[in-house]
Structure formats: structure tokens, C-alpha cells
Amino acid sequence: MCLGNKEKKYVYLTFDEGYEAGYTEKILETLKENEITATFFITAHYLNTQEELVKKMIENGNIVGNHTVNHKSMPTISNEKIKEEVMNLHTSIYEKFGYEMKYIRPPMGEYSERTLNETNKLGYTTVMWSFAYDDWNEDKQKGEEYAKEKILKNVHNGAIILLHGNSRDNTNVLDYCVKEIKNMGYEFKSLDEFER
């Protein structure tokens, strides 16, 4: 998945979460207040340090996706290692919450035919994105106006929006952007409702 149906005004909101920077609680509240859900792609580090937040993601109806144990570039590791990176996290989440993950986002967006084939064999659907921007570097946040403009100018039919949960700017403009995107006539959909 990287782009939904071009005819329908549906958008899909996703967050990558390698570690917690103090913003996810607010992101979850904003989603709940606006009655929408998102998909959070998490690493093992995130699960091991933020179990309560992961639990809240699930309880609020969001999807939790697999971003692998150690965030390694998949094309650089063996098939056996890919299986470990994916399934160790899969098993941990299942043991803690009885939750079965089914979507994966390859770390750094790096994949190959081989790695896609491997994750497919493990029962996973790979989710890429049609929009992302340089929001992951906490030392280079460019201000809320920049974040609003970047996000709102790039909304389109079928957009899979990738934001990073460690961005202060994204967190602060999320409510504004969600409302604006709705005002533009778009509907936020879950990846479970994805339409090509």
C-alpha cells in the first residue's frame, strides 16, 4: 500500500514511532477528540519503554503496525534475520495485549522484492506512504506554519500520510490540520478500510 483510490476523497493517517519524545499522549487525545483513528508503526524499543501508550493506542481503536525490533534496513539483513526482526515484535505485542499485527512499514522505507516476499510470507501487508516530510529530526523543527503548509498542500485523494510522533510541530498542528482536511471534504479512513 502506498496510494489509495484516486477517485475518492479518503486519506489515511500513519505515524512512525521509534521512541517516545513526549508527544504521543497529545496525539492520541487529538485523534479521539476528532473521532478519527491512525496507524502507529512501532519498534520493540517503543513497546518496551511505552507499554501504557501502546495499550492506549489499541484501546482507542487505532491500528498498531510493525516497524521491526531494531529498525534495521531490511535489504541489508538475511531472510532469517528479517523473520526475527518482524516476528519477535509480533510475538511481544500478542503476548502483552492479545493483539495481532498485520501491517508493516519497513525501517527507513527500504525494501526489495526479496524483503517484500519475506514479510508477505509472514502474513504482513507492507504500508509505504504517498506523503512524508522532514519532520523526524527534533533538532530541525521548522515551526508550526511550515508543518501546516507542508501537510495541507500535499493532501490528495488516497493519500497515506506519514508523520513522526516525535515531532513537536506535528503534534501542535495536528488538530488544526485534521479539521482543515475534513473541511476540504476528505474523510479519514483506517488502513483496514483501504481502497485501491
C-alpha positions, -999 to 999 in steps of 0.1 A, spaced: 0 0 0 13 34 -8 -16 52 -25 -53 47 -22 -81 52 -47 -75 84 -67 -113 90 -73 -123 90 -36 -116 117 -10 -102 93 15 -69 98 34 -51 75 58 -31 89 87 0 70 99 27 77 125 62 62 128 73 58 164 108 46 171 109 61 206 87 84 227 96 121 228 66 131 250 40 139 223 20 107 217 -4 112 246 -15 145 230 -16 129 195 -39 102 208 -62 128 225 -64 149 193 -74 118 173 -100 109 199 -115 144 200 -117 145 162 -132 110 162 -106 96 138 -80 68 141 -45 64 128 -19 36 124 12 37 146 42 18 134 63 10 165 96 -6 172 105 -30 201 122 -2 220 89 18 218 69 -12 231 94 -19 259 95 17 271 59 28 265 37 -1 271 9 20 285 8 43 254 7 12 231 -22 -1 252 -40 32 248 -34 32 210 -52 -1 208 -79 7 233 -87 39 213 -93 19 182 -61 28 164 -40 2 145 -6 -7 158 18 -17 130 52 -34 129 83 -12 124 106 -41 134 126 -48 166 157 -28 158 148 -5 129 175 -21 106 175 -17 68 158 -48 56 177 -53 23 209 -55 43 199 -84 65 192 -121 58 158 -137 55 163 -154 89 171 -120 105 141 -104 88 119 -131 103 134 -124 138 130 -86 134 94 -89 125 81 -119 145 99 -111 178 79 -78 179 48 -95 166 50 -121 194 57 -95 221 26 -74 213 5 -106 211 17 -118 245 11 -84 261 -22 -74 245 -36 -103 226 -32 -80 196 -23 -95 161 -3 -70 140 -8 -73 102 8 -42 87 45 -35 84 64 -4 75 100 -12 65 125 9 85 136 40 65 113 28 38 140 5 25 129 -28 9 135 -51 -20 115 -78 -38 132 -103 -15 122 -84 17 86 -78 5 84 -115 -3 96 -124 32 73 -101 51 44 -113 28 52 -149 38 49 -138 75 13 -126 68 21 -89 66 10 -62 42 36 -36 36 25 0 40 45 28 25 33 64 21 24 90 -6 33 119 16 61 125 42 83 154 50 114 161 70 97 161 104 116 134 122 146 155 133 138 170 166 166 195 163 153 208 130 117 215 136 109 244 112 79 258 130 42 252 131 33 273 100 58 253 80 43 220 92 7 231 84 17 242 49 36 210 42 8 188 54 -21 207 39 -5 214 5 1 177 0 -33 162 8 -48 144 -21 -73 116 -28 -60 83 -14 -31 99 5 -13 78 30 2 105 52 33 97 72 41 118 102 66 111 130 53 110 166 85 127 179 77 160 160 66 188 183 54 208 153 32 180 140 17 174 174 9 211 179 -7 215 144 -24 181 142 -58 193 155 -58 222 130 -47 200 101 -73 173 108 -101 199 109 -88 216 77 -85 183 59 -121 175 69 -132 210 57 -116 203 24 -140 174 20 -118 145 29 -127 116 51 -101 99 74 -101 61 69 -84 33 87 -60 11 68 -85 -17 74 -108 2 51 -81 9 25 -93 11 -11 -70 9 -41 
